[in-house]
Amino acid sequence: MGKADSPEASKAVDLDFTGVFKVADLKIEPPPPPPRRIPQDILIGARSLAEDNYFVNLARPRAKRSVDPAKTTILIVEDDLPTLNMLDLLLTRAAGYQTRRAHDVQTFVQAMQKMPLVDAVLLDLSLPGKVSGFKILAKIRSHPSIRNLPVIILSGHSSPEYLLQGLSLGADAYLSKPAKSSAVFEALKAVLGG
């Protein structure tokens, strides 16, 4: 049995296209302790989540561009099948986007390895196997080829602590579940630069 056939190699996942890391690297760690004082902009963002279902991180730079949904691919990462199906229908039929779907870290990696690369990621925080969406976001932001990929967190967790962690890791926007279709469309338009 060669090195590539070893049990250790079969657990490795190539997300960064140049190096290998293990799925175990994406397991949830205890959340960092909340800051002693939540910054004012995060509190404003938390209020926006409560009122409008979404908050866009205006601090992250994005290029202005014309967005043609028919030529724009969104990767939906969601472990709840009815929610995944609803988001897929919403994005394809109501808005005309192309989509890829992932329900766990393995299907996420497979979707990211397909060419051409996706234009944005709609990312749930809780995935099967206790995979953390925060870890996936951190991995995306640390990769030189995809670090500027727009990422929208879609989560049932809308507390200021979760919002702070998502934005500090580089999320472009944060949607709270259940998300209104208008919030999904507005967040996508904002993060895609349209």
NORBEL-V161829 format. One record per residue. RES is the residue in three letters. PHI is phi in radians with two decimals (* if undefined). D_FIRST is the distance of its C-alpha to the first C-alpha in Angstrom with 1 decimal. Layout:
res: (RES & RES)
phi: (PHI & PHI)
d_first: (D_FIRST & D_FIRST)
//
This chain:
res: (MET & GLY & LYS & ALA & ASP & SER & PRO & GLU & ALA & SER & LYS & ALA & VAL & ASP & LEU & ASP & PHE & THR & GLY & VAL & PHE & LYS & VAL & ALA & ASP & LEU & LYS & ILE & GLU & PRO & PRO & PRO & PRO & PRO & PRO & ARG & ARG & ILE & PRO & GLN & ASP & ILE & LEU & ILE & GLY & ALA & ARG & SER & LEU & ALA & GLU & ASP & ASN & TYR & PHE & VAL & ASN & LEU & ALA & ARG & PRO & ARG & ALA & LYS & ARG & SER & VAL & ASP & PRO & ALA & LYS & THR & THR & ILE & LEU & ILE & VAL & GLU & ASP & ASP & LEU & PRO & THR & LEU & ASN & MET & LEU & ASP & LEU & LEU & LEU & THR & ARG & ALA & ALA & GLY & TYR & GLN & THR & ARG & ARG & ALA & HIS & ASP & VAL & GLN & THR & PHE & VAL & GLN & ALA & MET & GLN & LYS & MET & PRO & LEU & VAL & ASP & ALA & VAL & LEU & LEU & ASP & LEU & SER & LEU & PRO & GLY & LYS & VAL & SER & GLY & PHE & LYS & ILE & LEU & ALA & LYS & ILE & ARG & SER & HIS & PRO & SER & ILE & ARG & ASN & LEU & PRO & VAL & ILE & ILE & LEU & SER & GLY & HIS & SER & SER & PRO & GLU & TYR & LEU & LEU & GLN & GLY & LEU & SER & LEU & GLY & ALA & ASP & ALA & TYR & LEU & SER & LYS & PRO & ALA & LYS & SER & SER & ALA & VAL & PHE & GLU & ALA & LEU & LYS & ALA & VAL & LEU & GLY & GLY)
phi: (* & -1.38 & -1.07 & -1.20 & -1.63 & -1.19 & -1.00 & -1.12 & -1.19 & -1.21 & -1.54 & -1.43 & -2.24 & -1.63 & -1.61 & -1.58 & 1.17 & -2.10 & -2.42 & -2.10 & -2.31 & -1.69 & -0.97 & -1.02 & -1.14 & -1.76 & -1.21 & -1.16 & -1.87 & -1.00 & -1.11 & -1.10 & -1.08 & -1.13 & -1.12 & -1.06 & -2.36 & -1.29 & -1.04 & -1.03 & -1.14 & -1.25 & -1.13 & -1.12 & -1.09 & -1.12 & -1.14 & -1.10 & -1.07 & -1.16 & -1.52 & -1.96 & 1.29 & -2.65 & -2.47 & -1.83 & -1.40 & -1.28 & -1.29 & -1.39 & -1.20 & -2.56 & -1.33 & -1.34 & -2.69 & -1.44 & -1.84 & -1.77 & -0.94 & -1.14 & -1.94 & -2.07 & -1.89 & -1.92 & -1.61 & -1.72 & -1.96 & -2.66 & -1.48 & -1.49 & -1.03 & -1.05 & -1.17 & -1.04 & -1.11 & -1.11 & -1.11 & -1.07 & -1.10 & -1.02 & -1.27 & -1.43 & -1.45 & -1.44 & -2.04 & 1.45 & -1.27 & -1.51 & -2.35 & -2.19 & -2.14 & -2.52 & -2.08 & -2.75 & -1.16 & -1.14 & -1.25 & -1.09 & -1.08 & -1.05 & -1.14 & -1.28 & -1.47 & -1.30 & -1.88 & -1.29 & -1.09 & -1.24 & -1.63 & -2.84 & -2.17 & -1.79 & -2.04 & -1.31 & -1.53 & -1.85 & -2.13 & -1.01 & 1.29 & 1.02 & -1.35 & -1.65 & -1.08 & -1.08 & -1.14 & -1.09 & -1.05 & -1.08 & -1.14 & -1.06 & -1.19 & -1.57 & -1.58 & -1.10 & -1.48 & -2.16 & -1.11 & -1.69 & -1.08 & -1.10 & -2.22 & -1.94 & -1.40 & -2.14 & -2.55 & -1.36 & -1.57 & -2.16 & -1.29 & -0.98 & -1.14 & -1.17 & -1.05 & -1.06 & -1.13 & -1.08 & -1.23 & -1.20 & -1.48 & 1.88 & -1.13 & -1.45 & -2.74 & -2.39 & -1.93 & -1.73 & -1.55 & -1.30 & -1.54 & -1.26 & -1.04 & -1.11 & -1.18 & -1.07 & -1.13 & -1.13 & -1.13 & -1.08 & -1.03 & -1.14 & -1.34 & -1.44 & 1.49 & -1.52)
d_first: (0.0 & 3.8 & 6.8 & 8.1 & 5.9 & 6.6 & 9.8 & 11.9 & 11.3 & 12.3 & 15.4 & 16.4 & 19.2 & 20.5 & 24.3 & 25.6 & 24.1 & 23.5 & 21.6 & 19.5 & 20.8 & 19.9 & 21.9 & 23.0 & 24.9 & 27.2 & 28.2 & 31.9 & 33.5 & 37.0 & 39.4 & 41.2 & 44.7 & 47.3 & 49.5 & 52.8 & 54.5 & 53.1 & 54.1 & 56.8 & 54.8 & 52.2 & 55.0 & 56.4 & 53.0 & 52.8 & 56.2 & 55.2 & 52.2 & 54.7 & 57.2 & 55.4 & 51.8 & 50.4 & 50.6 & 49.7 & 48.7 & 51.2 & 50.1 & 46.9 & 47.8 & 47.3 & 48.4 & 51.2 & 50.3 & 51.3 & 48.9 & 48.6 & 46.8 & 45.9 & 43.8 & 42.5 & 39.3 & 39.0 & 35.8 & 36.7 & 34.5 & 35.9 & 34.5 & 37.7 & 37.6 & 41.5 & 41.8 & 39.0 & 40.7 & 44.1 & 43.0 & 41.4 & 44.7 & 46.8 & 45.0 & 44.7 & 48.0 & 50.3 & 49.3 & 47.5 & 44.3 & 40.9 & 38.4 & 34.7 & 33.8 & 31.3 & 31.4 & 28.6 & 26.5 & 23.7 & 26.4 & 28.2 & 25.3 & 25.0 & 28.7 & 28.7 & 26.2 & 28.5 & 31.0 & 33.8 & 33.5 & 35.6 & 39.1 & 39.2 & 37.3 & 39.1 & 37.1 & 37.5 & 36.9 & 35.6 & 32.5 & 30.3 & 28.1 & 30.7 & 29.6 & 32.5 & 34.1 & 35.3 & 31.8 & 31.1 & 34.5 & 33.8 & 30.5 & 32.5 & 35.2 & 33.0 & 31.3 & 33.4 & 33.1 & 34.0 & 36.0 & 39.2 & 38.0 & 40.7 & 39.5 & 41.8 & 41.0 & 42.1 & 42.5 & 44.6 & 44.8 & 47.8 & 49.0 & 49.9 & 47.0 & 44.4 & 46.2 & 46.3 & 42.6 & 41.8 & 44.3 & 43.3 & 39.7 & 41.0 & 41.7 & 44.1 & 45.7 & 45.6 & 46.5 & 47.4 & 46.7 & 48.3 & 48.7 & 51.6 & 50.9 & 53.3 & 51.4 & 48.1 & 49.8 & 51.7 & 48.6 & 46.7 & 49.7 & 50.0 & 46.5 & 46.1 & 49.2 & 51.3)
//
